[in-house]
Structures are given as C-alpha cells and as structure tokens.
Amino acid sequence: MHPSEFASRPTSIGAPLPADDTTRSLSDEVVELARSLPGDLRRLTVRSGDSAIEVEWAAEERPAGEPGGALRSTPVGRDVLVETAEPAVPDDVVAVPAPLVGTFYVASSPDADPFVRVGDTVEPGQTLGIVEAMKLMNPIVADEAGVVTEVLAGDAESVEYGQVLMYLRPTGAAQ
C-alpha cells in the first residue's frame, strides 16, 4: 500500500491532546491495526518516549486446520495487551524454552554441523543450541535424556524469554 492510499486523519483545531491521551490513542490505533492485518502476530511493542512502534509477525504461516493452541493476553508495551496464540504442547514431549532474550544458533559456527537434529538422542547436560545475548554465548543444555522431536527456532533467529526452542521426548516415553 502506498502512503497516499491511507485515509487522511482529521486534524483538531485548538489545544493538542495531553501526552497520555495521545499515547493511549496511538496504542489503541496500533493494536487495532495489528488485529486487522493477516498472519500470526508474534510481537507488538509501543513505547511512549520518542514514540517507537515495533511489529513482528511469525515466520511461518500455519496451514488451514492445524491446531494453534490457546490464546493468552501478553503485555507488550505501555498500557497495551495483545492476544497471541500459545502452541499446544503434546503430552509426550518436554518443551525446551529460551532462558533469555537473544539470538538462537543451532551450531557453534555458520559452517559447523547443528548441535542436534530432529531424531537425535540427547543426554542430560548435552548442548542443544546457543542463545547469544550482548555478545555472550549462553549454551542451551538438555535437562534430561530424550529424543529431539521438533526444532521450532531457526538458526540466527531472534527469540524471546520463555519461547519454545524445541521439543524433546523423554527417554522411556511412548513413541
């Protein structure tokens, strides 16, 4: 869409709105816009100081009919809540969450083999990946023995605290 296609905003004559009303109005408009656009919203941030807006959509589109999980309300900025889909975790697997915000890497270097692949058997303490935050490499290790059933985060992908990076089926669980 070209900027000239946007509807013009009415301008008010008189005193400008107080900062809180302007921010609240901007937040409401951003949330409404995000809800009206197609695709799965991954993150929405609205800041008041120096007015910053960040919108990020999920990397993958879900095929029609695929379960999406429960909706939850997530605080994403000052006075803003966005409902996001939380994936359902199968009963026979354990989620491996990101312990901090950063960049997830599947290997120790771009030309190295991944730490783990789907189908690999892992032992407690084995490195599953790395999350880099502020130039520090934080290893993600297995808490228990199991088999990697799915890797959700892509290489060099930004991840949030608590975001599920991969699933493991604990050893001894039904296949």
C-alpha positions in Angstrom: 0.0 0.0 0.0 1.3 3.4 -0.9 1.2 6.1 1.8 -1.1 8.2 -0.4 -3.7 5.5 -0.2 -4.1 5.9 3.6 -7.1 7.8 4.7 -6.3 11.3 5.8 -6.5 11.8 9.6 -8.8 14.5 10.8 -6.9 17.3 12.5 -8.3 19.0 15.5 -8.1 22.8 15.9 -7.3 24.0 19.3 -5.1 22.7 22.1 -3.2 19.4 21.4 -4.1 16.4 23.4 -2.2 15.7 26.6 0.7 13.3 26.2 -1.1 10.4 27.9 -4.2 10.8 25.7 -2.0 10.9 22.6 -0.1 7.8 23.7 -3.2 5.9 24.6 -4.8 6.9 21.3 -1.7 5.8 19.4 -1.6 2.5 21.3 -5.3 1.8 20.6 -4.7 2.5 16.9 -1.6 0.3 16.7 -3.4 -2.6 18.4 -6.4 -2.2 16.1 -4.2 -2.1 13.0 -2.3 -5.2 14.1 -5.5 -7.1 14.7 -6.8 -6.2 11.3 -3.7 -7.4 9.3 -3.4 -11.1 8.2 -0.9 -13.5 9.7 0.1 -14.5 13.3 1.4 -11.6 15.3 4.5 -12.5 17.2 5.4 -9.3 18.9 4.0 -5.8 19.2 5.8 -3.0 21.2 4.5 0.5 21.7 6.7 3.0 23.6 5.9 6.5 24.7 9.3 8.2 25.0 10.3 9.3 21.5 7.4 7.2 20.0 8.7 3.8 18.8 6.4 1.1 17.3 7.7 -2.4 16.6 5.6 -5.1 15.0 6.8 -8.7 14.2 4.9 -11.5 12.6 5.6 -15.2 13.0 8.0 -16.6 10.4 5.7 -19.4 9.3 2.1 -19.5 8.3 0.0 -22.3 9.8 -1.8 -24.5 7.3 -5.6 -24.3 7.5 -6.9 -26.8 10.1 -3.7 -27.0 12.1 -4.3 -26.5 15.8 -3.0 -23.2 17.0 -3.3 -23.6 20.8 -4.9 -21.3 23.4 -5.0 -17.5 23.3 -3.3 -15.6 26.1 -3.0 -11.9 26.8 0.5 -10.6 26.8 1.7 -7.2 27.9 3.7 -5.7 25.0 4.2 -2.2 26.0 2.8 0.7 28.0 -0.9 0.0 28.5 -1.1 -2.4 25.6 -2.2 -6.1 25.7 -2.2 -8.3 22.7 -3.7 -11.8 22.5 -1.2 -14.2 21.0 -1.6 -17.9 20.2 0.3 -20.2 22.5 1.1 -23.5 20.9 -0.3 -26.6 22.5 2.4 -28.9 23.9 1.8 -32.6 23.2 1.6 -34.7 26.4 4.6 -37.0 25.5 7.2 -34.2 25.0 9.0 -31.6 27.0 9.4 -28.1 25.8 12.9 -26.5 25.8 12.4 -22.8 26.4 14.8 -19.9 25.7 16.2 -18.8 29.1 16.7 -15.2 27.9 16.1 -12.8 25.0 18.7 -13.1 22.3 19.6 -14.8 19.0 19.3 -18.6 18.8 22.0 -20.5 17.0 21.8 -24.2 16.1 25.5 -24.6 15.7 28.7 -23.2 17.2 29.6 -21.5 13.9 27.9 -21.0 10.5 29.9 -23.8 8.8 29.6 -26.3 11.7 27.0 -29.1 12.0 24.0 -28.4 14.2 24.3 -29.4 17.8 21.1 -31.5 17.4 18.7 -32.5 14.6 15.2 -34.0 14.8 15.5 -37.7 15.7 18.8 -37.2 17.7 19.1 -38.8 21.1 20.4 -36.4 23.8 21.8 -36.9 27.2 21.4 -34.6 30.3 23.8 -31.7 30.0 24.3 -32.0 26.2 24.3 -28.7 24.3 21.1 -28.3 22.2 21.9 -24.8 20.9 23.1 -21.4 21.9 21.4 -18.1 22.7 23.6 -15.1 22.2 22.8 -12.0 24.3 25.0 -9.0 24.4 27.9 -10.8 22.8 27.7 -13.6 25.4 27.1 -17.2 24.1 24.7 -19.0 26.5 24.5 -22.7 25.9 21.1 -24.4 26.0 21.5 -27.8 27.6 19.2 -30.8 27.9 17.8 -31.2 31.4 17.1 -34.9 30.8 17.7 -37.7 28.3 15.4 -37.8 25.3 14.9 -37.6 21.6 14.6 -34.3 19.7 11.1 -34.4 18.1 10.9 -30.9 16.7 13.1 -27.8 16.4 10.9 -24.6 16.3 13.5 -21.8 16.3 15.5 -21.2 13.2 19.3 -20.5 13.0 20.1 -16.9 13.8 16.5 -16.2 14.8 15.6 -13.7 17.5 14.0 -15.4 20.4 12.1 -14.1 23.5 12.4 -15.3 27.1 10.4 -18.5 27.5 9.9 -19.0 23.8 9.9 -22.8 23.0 13.0 -23.6 21.0 12.5 -27.3 20.6 10.7 -30.3 21.9 12.2 -33.4 23.4 10.5 -36.8 24.0 12.0 -38.0 27.3 13.6 -41.5 27.1 11.1 -44.1 28.0 8.0 -42.0 26.8 5.7 -43.6 24.2 6.9 -43.2 20.6 
